[in-house]
Amino acid sequence: MYPSQLFAVTETGPQALPVPEGASSVHDIFDALPLGVYSALRTFEHNKFLDLEAHLARTEQSMALLGWTYQLDRPLFCRSLHEVCTAYPGPDSRVRFDVLAAPATMLGSDSRVLIALSPFEPPPAHYYREGVQVSLAPALHRERPLVKTADFVLKRRPFPLGEAQQYEHLLLDEAGHILEGSSSNFYAIDQGALRTAGEQVLAGITRRIVLQLAADLGLPVVLQPIHRDRLPAISEAFLSSASRGLLPIVAIAGQVVGDGRPGPVTRQLMAAYDDYVRQTIRTAI
């Protein structure tokens, strides 16, 4: 297993920083730092990205919504990102970049922009073939869904991810509507239409792609969340995220979705997404 790496973006390029002792994931690296806004994604073909510009735009929007005057130097950031990802020894990497609330002086840097890399391990192939089960997390909420703040990573930590029997945790509004996952967006196929929450959710980069692909395929889209009481009636469900793409859901809080297998609409969207990735991935520079 290749080690995690951490870099500060400086005027002279990326500066290697010490990875905090005990950090077991790309997210743990930032625990003791002055948390601000962040984005998490993966590389393709070692140093290519999917819709990197959209990740940068969302980060800048988050900064603006927080009232920050700090400006991200995009050309400098992209050059640094390309350099560190190209040099990373693994085949692909999980990438997290943060704009901190204050400089990372505790790590010996006056930069507020950090890039962390760790080995990318995709979900097992059988998760995509057979689907996963997810749980509900009524007590977990985003304070400001349109602002991707790093402190939410700490809030969701008591809700572990990754196991097929409880792969993700879904957030609800006060009325019991399903909004999104703790690290993903959520979709249901209900009466032939794709349904997903239109408000109170993170503006996921992969979500934007999914909605465009659905429109291209002629699939009706309803930007309204599914109520938890309607789960027995939906025929399919899936989640999306930048690192996982589209992942079928076959049970929610013990309720089997449809016939308990990934459905035809989900599979069609998964294939369309894979085509989109192949056609659009680019290097950072």
N, C-alpha and C positions, 0 to 999 in steps of 0.2 A: 504494500500500500504506500502510495506516495504521500509525503507530508503536506500539511496545510502550509500556506504561505500568506504573508500579509505585507502590503506595500502602501506607502503614502504617495500621493500624487504631488510632485513638486515641480517648480519651474524648470528644473534640469532633468525631469523624468521621474520614473518610479524609484522610490527609496525603500529598500527592504527594511522591515521592522520585525522585532521579535514577536513570535506568536505566544500569547499568554500561556503559561503552564496550565495544563489540565484541560485546555480547549479541545473538545472531541469532535467538533463540527465547525463548519464555516460560520455558523451563527454564534457559537460560544465565544469566538474570538473577540466579539464586541461587548461582552457583558459589562465590563468595568469602565467602558469609555463613555464620554458624554453623548448619549444617544440622540440622533436626529432623525433623518429620513434615509431610506435605503431602497435598493431593488435587488432581487435575487433572480438569477437566470443560469443558463448552462451554455457551454460551448458545443458546437457541432463541427465535425471534421477538424478537431483540435483547436482552431482559433477563429471560428466563424460564429456569428450570432444571428438570432431570429428577431427582427424588429428592434434592434438596439436603440434606434432613434426614439421609438415610442417609450422605452424604459427611461431614457434621459428626459424626455418631455414630461413624463409623469413625475419624475423626481423634482424637476424644476417647478411643476405645478404645486407639488406638496410644499416646497420651500416657500412659494408665494402665498399659499393659503395659511402658512404659519406666520406670515408677516416678515419673513427674513429678507434682508437686502443683499445677502451674500449671493454672488453669481458663480455658477459653475462654468469653468473654462472648458467647453466641449472639445475643441481640437486637442488641447493638452491632455484631457482625460482619455480621449480615444486613442491617442498615440501611446499613452502609458498602458492602457488596457491591452492593446494589441501586443505590446512588447512583453508583458508579463505572461499573457496567455500563450503566446508563441513559444516562450521559453519553458513553460510548465512541462514537466516530464511525462505526465500521464496522457492517455489518448484523448480524453475530454475532461473538463473541469466544471465543478460547480462554482459559480462566481457570485459574490455579494459585494456591492459597492455602496458605501455610505457617505453622506455629507453630514458630518457631525455637528452638534450644537456648539461645540468649541473645539479648538485645536487639540490634537492627540499628544499633548505635552508629556503625559505619563509614559509614553512610549518613545520619547525623545524626538518628537516632530512637531512643527508648528502648522502642519497641514490639517485641514478639516475634511479632506477627501481621501478615503481609504478604499483599497481593493483587497479582498480576501479570496483565495483560491483553495479548493480542496478537491480530492478525486470525485468525479461524477459517477454515481452508481444508479443507473435507471431502475425503476421498479421491475421486478421479475416479469419475464415475458408472459407467464401464465396469468398474471393479474390482468393484462390486456385481453387475453383470450377468454378468461373465465369471469372477470369482474372482481370487485372487492365489496366488502361490507363497511358501512360507516355508522357512526353514532350521532346522537344529538347532544349539543352542549348549550342548554338554555342560559347558563350563567355567564357565558363568554360573549363579550360585546366589543366592537370597535367604537371608540369614542367619536372619531371623525373618519368615517369610512373612505372619503376621498383623499385623505392624507395618509400616505404609507409611512407611518412612524415606526421606528425600530423598537420602541418600548412594547409594541404589541407582541413581538417575538417572545418577550419574557412572560407576558400575560397568558399566552397560549401554551407555554411549556408544560403545565400540569396535565395537558391533554396530548399524550404521545401519539405519534403518527407512524405509519408505515406497515403495520401488520394487516394481513388480508382480512382478519376477523373484525378489525376496528381500524381501518386504514386512515380515516379522516373523521373530524368532528364538525358537524354542521351548526352554524349560528342561527338563532331564531330572533324574530322581533317580539315585542311584548304580546302580540296577538297570536303568536304561534306559527307565523309564516317562516318558511326556510329561506334564509338570505344567501348564505355562501358558506364555504368551508373555512376552517381556521387558516389554511394556507392555499386556498383554491376558490374557484367559482363553481357554482352548482347549477345544474340544468335538469329538467324533467321533460319527458315527452308525454303530453296529456292531450287526448283526443286529436292526435295527429299534428299537434303544434309543439314547437320548442318553447318552454317556459323557463324564465329565469328572472330574478329580481331586477327591476330597473333602477331602484334607488336603495340607499342605505348599504351599498356594497362597494368594495374596492373596484376601481376601474381596471380590471385585469387586462394585461396586454393580450394574453391568449384568448380571453373572453371576447375582445374586439374581433379577433380573427374568426372565432367560432360564429359570431353573429353574422359576419360577412359571408362566410362559407354557407351558412344556412340560407341566406338570401340568394346566393348564387345557385343553390340546389332547389330553390323554389319552396323551401320549407317555411311554413308560417311561423312567425316569431311573436310571442306575447311577453312583454316586459312586465310581468307580474309574478310575484312569488307564489309557490305552492304552499298551502296550509298543511301542517303536519297531519291533520285529520283526513286529508285527501290522498295520502300516500297509497292506500290500497287500490286506488283507481288509476294511478299512472302506469304506463306501459314500459317506460325505460327511464333511466337516469344516468348521469355521468358527471364527472368533475373535470376541470381544466386548470392547468397552471403552466408556467414557463418551463419548469424542469421536467414535468411529467407528460405534457401534451394533453390528450384526452384519455381519461381512464373510466371504464364502465363501472357503474354501481349496480349491484344485484340485490342488496338488502340495506334497509335504512332502519336503525334501531330495532332490528329483529323482524321488520316487515319486508317480506320478499317483494321485489320490484318485478312486475310482469310475470314472466315464466321462470325467473331466477337465472336468466342468461343474458349476456349483452344482446341488445335488440338490433334490428336492421338499420334504424335511423342512426343510432350511435355508431355502428360499424361504418356506415356510409360517411359520416362526418369524420371519423378517425382516418379513413382512407384519404379524404379530401384534405385533411390537415397535414398528413404525411406528404402529400404532393406539394402542398403550399410550402412546407419546410424545405423540400428539395429545391424548389424553384427560387426561394427568396433569401436563404442564408447568405450572409456576407461577412467579410472581415470588418473590424472596427475602423480601419482606415482604407 
